[in-house]
Amino acid sequence: MTMARDLFPDFGLTQAQRREAVRGHYYEYPGMDGERGEIWCYSNRFSYHPGDEVTLFISSTASTCDIEIVRDGASEEHALSLCGIATSWQETPDQCSVEGCGWQPSHSFRIPADWTSGAYRLTLTAQGRDGQPITSHHLFILCPAVGAKPGRILQIAATGTWTAYNTWGGSNHYQGIAGANRDQYATRISTQRPWCRGFVVLPQDAPRVPVEVSLPPGTVPRYPHMEWAYATGHSKKYASSGWASYDSHFFRWAESAGYGIDLASQHELQFHPELLDGYDCVVFVGHDEYWTWEMRDTVDRFVERGGFAARFAGNFMWQTRLEDDGRAQVCYKYRARAEDPIYQTEDLTRATNSWEAPEIGRPGAMTFGLNSTNGVYAGWGGCSPRGARGFPICRPEHWAFAGTGLFYGDLLGAESHIYGYEVDGLEYEIRYGRPYPTATSGAPAGLEILALGMASSVEENDVLAPEDRFFGDEDGRFIAETLYGEASDENLEKVRYSNGMIVSFRKGEGEVFHAGTCEWVAGLLRSDAMVEKVTHNVLSRALGSSN
Ligand SMILES: [Fe+2]
């Protein structure tokens, strides 16, 4: 008999600290490192086009800094060294997460014509007051030039979700220092602030959200990622979003596997939709939760005209609106019906609510085949911490599984734990052992359900005391209210249990493949041969090639 892996690691934290790590509100702010000093950086945009000028805003306790820039692809390629950049400590407004930091520009440079599309990581180094180095990281995206890109993939980084989870300055779309009592999440957040610690780079041993320890009977589930974050000085949300936890793993894998892959931000979907015209295949990965109406329009048009949208991502939940040329993201979320000023107008289609709010009239399934409100949590905390680690397969004959040897009922990606931590689903019914979308599910015509797992929207279990829960029934009650008009106990029971799926359908001249899970990238990161094979099958079909 093999020994069960040790129970949850404690990272040196006491029980009180562990609780603070999960329930507390801690975040990056100027001055947090005290006497040692600090250096922070952000740029004027998420993404640039060839030939654009990049403007960096730096605040530092040191008077100069060095900046190393590398392209973070299959290998790390040196791009640029900047030495002796003059810096100073810059005042930061208290509500910088909302208003932006408003720092003076510190340095600008033009992107050389020979840099290739991808993610560019900046490492800033200066001298701390104790003589030891102080560092920080920043990242920007270089878009490809507009034009035909036969055989290439365009990956769209989930920058709306990065912004929503960025803890720097105290407020994001989850927790915050907004409101009279400084205890509210922010309904409007700025891109003009540094990324929080762990969004750009992470050590390899940083825990992912899904629980990797085996749990003996009666074990109280814990949240290793938040405990590790608290113990090591990383953002509470490092494992929820960001280049380092999600998007980077797909990009590096694809480039290593020999694909030609380019990178853009979600801003391009809104402000430069023409970029997609040159591609046959657009890819979305990781935790991809926040979209605008216009971004969806661009993807819908791309597919209608014959494009292939491959989404290996979960949690298609919220509509946002961009303001200030994309420098601010608005999402009222749980408070939308009470506070979003759009509810004072006639046209509610742009309400910053869940896509399945009936007043919007555009459920997520219309674009990607699945809804967040039919999915949500799996594999952590009080949501099936012993659940299926892979996707249960129900249509093994589908082209996506060719050459994998998968059988009906097999789990795809169980070894690498690709199922979780947030998944997207649909209402379904079982006929002759196979699931079909129900007539009222809102699924696009002809959609096939290839894999089906269980999920839930409520943390439960008798052993998980209320004070040990992370989100409890908040999300479940919200979904109940959104879909059924009232957050009653009766409606909560209608949404408590849900599912996560892989689906595939044709639309217009094009096609969509959607594996509705945040953790697909874990299969690529952990070299799971079967997950890699399915990914190859999807990309080959999308690119019209045999790989
Ligand atoms: Fe999420």
Residues whose N, C-alpha, C, O or C-beta is under 5 A from the ligand:
A	BS01	LIG	E289 N315 E422
